[in-house]
Amino acid sequence: TINYVSAHDNRTLWDKLEYTHPRATEAEKRAMHKLSLGVVLTSQGIPFLHGGVDLARTKGGHHNSYNQGDEVNAFGWDRKAEYMDVHEYVAGLIELRREHPAFRLSTKSQIRQNLKFVENTPQGVIAYTLNGRNVGDDWDKIFVVYNGEPEPQTVKLPNGAWNVVVNAESAGTQTLGEARGDLTLPPYSMAVLHR
């Protein structure tokens, strides 16, 4: 599969968020933006990123800009400084994906054997585990969870201590902290943990 949330046609991801959530705060839109890209970059299959998505690229809301010229279609490079948190988050997720083969399983049978969805999660929450040991990953077990709700949500982690490498603010391969028991995710956020 090719996984994406925006492409060169139609609105950019940032413009889609502004269009579909006109009352959302800037912080909420940034969180939704990071979560959307996090889902793409931690899903099995091939991630497709629209150019400039890490800069929260905008085309001023145009949904069909093929004939709008550079004024609308050019990358707004000045947005990198303004949206550095988004840029660094995406870079960290790309690093995570590159370094850990559990995020790049290549066959249906590998996915069925090594990816298990967690049952009984709160509404708007999707969680799953990856068996890294079976696919040659340095991490034996990986836990991925997404909260698509506008409210914090709590999930129960599988037993034991887990190293957090992705949270609402940071993404990558370095340990940000340890978690066990219940994990509360802020609105529109994700987490990746391993042991």
C-alpha positions in Angstrom: 0.0 0.0 0.0 1.0 3.6 -0.5 0.1 5.5 2.7 -0.5 9.3 2.6 -2.6 12.1 4.0 -1.9 14.7 1.3 -0.6 14.8 -2.2 0.2 17.4 -4.9 -3.5 17.4 -5.9 -6.1 18.9 -3.7 -5.4 20.8 -0.4 -2.2 20.4 1.5 -2.5 18.7 4.9 -2.3 22.0 6.7 -4.9 23.5 4.4 -7.2 20.5 4.9 -6.9 20.9 8.7 -7.8 24.6 8.4 -10.7 23.8 6.2 -12.2 21.0 8.2 -11.4 22.4 11.7 -11.8 26.2 11.3 -12.2 26.8 15.0 -9.2 24.7 16.0 -6.4 26.6 17.7 -2.9 26.7 16.2 -1.7 24.2 18.9 -4.5 21.8 18.0 -3.7 22.0 14.3 0.0 21.4 14.9 -1.0 18.3 17.0 -3.3 17.0 14.3 -0.6 17.6 11.7 2.0 15.7 13.7 -0.4 12.8 14.4 -1.4 12.5 10.7 2.2 12.3 9.6 3.0 9.9 12.5 0.3 7.5 11.4 1.7 7.5 7.8 5.3 7.0 9.0 4.6 4.2 11.5 2.2 2.3 9.3 3.1 -0.8 7.3 3.5 -0.1 3.6 5.2 2.7 1.7 4.9 6.2 3.2 4.3 9.1 0.7 5.0 12.6 2.0 3.8 15.6 0.0 6.7 18.0 -0.6 6.9 20.6 2.2 4.5 18.8 4.6 7.2 19.0 7.3 7.0 22.8 6.9 3.2 22.7 7.4 3.1 23.8 3.7 0.1 25.8 2.6 -1.3 26.8 -0.8 -3.5 29.4 0.8 -6.4 26.9 0.8 -6.5 26.3 -2.9 -7.8 22.8 -3.6 -6.9 22.6 -7.3 -3.8 24.7 -7.8 -2.5 23.2 -11.1 -2.9 26.5 -12.9 -2.1 28.9 -10.0 1.6 29.4 -10.6 4.5 29.7 -8.2 2.8 32.3 -6.0 0.5 29.6 -4.7 2.5 26.4 -5.4 6.0 27.4 -4.3 7.3 26.0 -1.0 7.1 28.7 1.8 10.6 28.0 3.1 10.2 30.7 5.7 7.6 28.4 7.4 10.5 26.0 8.4 11.5 28.3 11.2 7.9 28.9 12.3 7.1 25.1 12.2 10.5 23.7 13.3 8.7 21.5 15.9 6.8 19.8 13.0 9.9 19.5 10.9 11.9 17.9 13.7 9.0 15.6 14.6 8.8 14.3 11.0 12.6 13.9 10.8 12.5 11.9 14.1 9.8 9.6 12.7 11.8 9.1 9.5 14.8 8.1 11.6 12.7 5.7 13.6 11.4 4.1 10.4 14.8 3.8 8.8 16.5 2.3 11.9 13.8 -0.3 12.8 12.7 -2.9 10.3 9.6 -3.7 12.3 8.0 -0.6 10.7 8.9 -1.9 7.2 7.5 -5.4 7.0 7.4 -6.5 3.4 4.8 -9.3 3.2 1.2 -9.8 4.3 2.3 -12.9 6.2 5.0 -10.9 8.1 2.4 -8.3 9.1 -0.2 -10.9 10.2 2.4 -12.7 12.3 4.0 -9.7 13.9 1.5 -6.9 14.2 -1.3 -7.4 16.8 -4.0 -4.8 17.5 -4.8 -4.1 21.1 -8.5 -4.7 21.9 -10.7 -2.6 24.2 -9.0 0.7 23.7 -11.0 3.9 24.3 -13.0 5.5 21.5 -10.8 7.2 19.0 -7.7 5.3 20.1 -5.9 2.7 18.0 -3.0 0.7 19.5 -1.0 -2.3 18.3 2.2 -4.2 19.1 5.0 -5.2 16.8 7.1 -8.3 17.4 10.5 -6.9 16.5 12.5 -9.9 17.6 10.8 -12.0 14.8 11.9 -9.6 12.1 15.5 -8.8 13.1 14.8 -5.6 15.0 16.9 -4.5 17.9 13.7 -3.9 19.9 12.0 -7.1 21.0 8.5 -5.6 21.3 7.2 -2.2 20.1 3.9 -0.6 21.2 2.3 2.1 19.0 -0.7 4.1 20.0 -2.7 6.9 18.4 -5.2 9.2 20.0 -7.4 10.9 17.4 -9.7 12.5 20.0 -9.8 16.1 21.2 -9.6 14.9 24.8 -6.8 13.0 26.6 -7.2 9.3 26.5 -5.6 6.6 28.7 -4.5 3.1 27.6 -3.2 0.2 29.6 0.3 -0.8 28.5 1.2 -4.5 28.3 3.0 -5.6 31.5 6.5 -4.4 32.3 8.5 -1.3 31.8 8.5 0.4 28.4 11.0 2.9 26.9 9.2 5.9 25.3 10.8 7.1 22.0 7.8 9.1 20.5 5.4 11.2 22.4 3.3 14.3 21.6 6.3 16.6 21.5 9.3 14.5 20.3 10.0 11.6 17.9 13.1 9.6 17.2 15.0 6.6 18.5 16.4 8.1 21.7 14.6 7.2 25.0 12.6 10.1 26.3 11.5 8.3 29.5 10.0 5.1 30.9 6.4 4.2 31.2 4.4 1.3 32.8 0.8 0.6 33.7 -1.4 3.3 32.3 -0.3 5.8 29.6 -2.3 9.0 29.1 -2.0 10.6 25.6 -2.8 14.3 25.1 -5.4 15.2 22.5 -4.5 14.4 18.9 -1.2 12.6 19.8 0.7 9.4 19.5 3.3 7.4 21.3 5.8 4.7 20.4 7.4 2.6 23.2 9.7 -0.4 23.1 11.4 -2.9 25.3 
